[in-house]
């Protein structure tokens, strides 16, 4: 069968299939799992991040509902861990400055979760298919971990600075005060706390938080 412009039915169906595939790819990407791992353009403004990546905000809202970790605390922590780059990894290590011997750690994804901790999360939550480069899984992991810190150590879910220290050092390290011997880490954690408050104020200003 040939249409008015000489296009066969087969050609038409092939074109429609291509359009359908592109639409599916676009839909998956909008849900946070389509391989768009680049950082948002403006990391300094929470409202700009939300406007550019609404799937991020939706994921963090879901995490806040499930685990009670405020969106601004999640945002500040993810900013520090990966700058919102979905496939972020730690740098390579080199012997003699030229021979690669692997990465600094197994940390990967938005939340920079380590292999072992991620497996613990998958087992405890039953989310076996969770991926670290999926924003919904990554924020859920962060919420799970910070909720555990709050329950086990009594750290407020609104205390971004202390939550970040426990997240970075592990709960045992935090309890033992390992962070106190790392002035650089204390500075970083302080910045996370400040950024969380900045993000919170911005989200309130644009009507995304109360």
Residue, then its C-alpha position, 0 to 999 in steps of 0.5 A: x500500500x502506498x500513500x499520497x506521497x509514495x510512502x509505503x505502509x512498511x515505511x510508515x510503520x518503521x518510522x512510527x516504531x522509531x518515534x515510539x522508541x525515542x519516546x520511551x527513551x525520553x520517558x525513562x530519562x525523565x524518570x531518572x534512569x535514562x543515562x542523563x548523568x550530567x550535573x544540572x546547570x545551576x548547582x547553587x540554586x535549589x529551585x533551578x535544580x528542581x526546575x531543570x530536573x523535576x524527577x530529582x525533586x520527586x525522588x527526594x520528596x518520596x524519600x522524605x515521605x518514607x524516611x523523614x529526611x528533608x529534601x534540603x538535607x538530601x540535596x546538600x549531601x548529594x551535592x557534596x558527594x557527586x554534584x548530582x552526577x549520576x555515574x560519579x566515581x572516585x578518582x583512579x589511584x596510580x603507582x609512581x604517578x603513571x600505573x593505575x591500580x584501581x579507584x580510591x574506593x567502590x563509591x559510585x553514583x549520586x549518593x556515592x554508596x560503597x559496594x558493601x553498604x549498597x548490598x546491605x541496603x538492598x538486602x534490608x529493604x528488599x530492593x534487589x534491583x536498585x541501582x546507584x545511578x538511578x536517582x530514586x534508588x540513590x535518594x532512597x538509599x540515602x534516606x535509609x542510611x540517615x534514618x538508621x543514623x537517627x534511630x541508632x545514634x540519635x542524630x537529628x534528621x534535620x542536622x545535615x552537618x552531623x548526618x553527613x559526618x556519619x554518612x562519610x565516616x560510617x556510624x562506628x567512625x562517627x561514634x568514635x570521633x574519627x572525623x575530629x582528626x580530619x580538619x578538612x572533613x569538618x570544614x566540608x561537613x560545615x559547608x554541607x550544613x550551610x548549603x542545606x540551609x541555603x537550599x531550604x531557604x531557596x525552596x521556601x522562596x519558590x514554594x517548594x517547601x514550608 
